[in-house]
Amino acid sequence: MKPSFPERCIKCPYLKYCGGRCLYSIIEGADLWGESFDALDDVTRRTIEAVLSAVPELESLIKSGRLEPSALMYDPVLDSTEVIP
């Protein structure tokens, strides 16, 4: 079953990157966070922005051979139920 996202998630430019606890609770079909959803949403957005801001530098390091792309791989199944804790 495909989850139904709230309008705020559908309109969010970061939905394709999202893996925060707020989104996870939506996927699980539970309102686990109540009023804290806004705070979780804010933290998730800021985390995604911070990671995306590092992309140009990471691309440069990969291109120069100083960083292997495999070093950036993350398996959320092994490490957590949420990509962004």
N, C-alpha and C positions, 0 to 999 in steps of 0.2 A: 504494500500500500504506500503510495506516494504521500509525503506529509503536506499539509496545507499550511503555508506560511502566512503570518500576519502581513498586512499591507506595508508596514514599516520595513519588514525584511525584503519583500519583493522589490521595493523601491531603492533599497540600499545598494550602493555601488560595490560593496564588498561581499555580497551574498555568495559569489562564486568562490571566495576564499574562506568564508566563515566556517568556524568549527567551535564556536564558543559555547559555554554552558547554557546560555539563553536559547540558542538555536537547538542545542541537544535536548533541552526540556520540551521544546515544541515538537521535535521529531518523536520523542517518547510519549507525547500526548498528555503531558501533565503540566500544570502551572506550578512548577517547583519554586519559582522565584518571586511571584507576586509583584509587589511594588519595587523590588530590587531589580526587576528586569531592565529598567532604564540605566541603572548603574552598570549592570553587566554588559549591556549593549554598548555603553560608552567605553568601557575598558576593552572590549573586543575590538571596536573600531580603532582605538588608539594603538592597540597591539598590531593590528593588520597594517596600519599606516607606518608604524615603526619598521616592520619587516619589509614592506614594499620600498621604503626609503633606502634600504640597504641593497636593493637589487642592482643598481648600476655598479656599485663597488664590487659586489660578488661576481657579476658578469666580467668585470675587468680582471679580477683575480683568476677566474677560470680561463679566460682568453690568454692570459700571460703564463698559464701553467702552474701557478702558485697554489691553486685550489682545485681539488678534484670534485666534480659534480656529485659524486657519491657521498661526499662528506656532508652534503646538505639533505640527504634523504632522511625521511622521518616516517616511521611506521606507527601510526596511532593505535593500532591493535596491540602492539607490544608494550607501548608506553602509557596509554591513557584511553579513556573513552571519549574524551574531547580533544580536539587538536589544539585549541587554545583553552588552557585550564582556567 
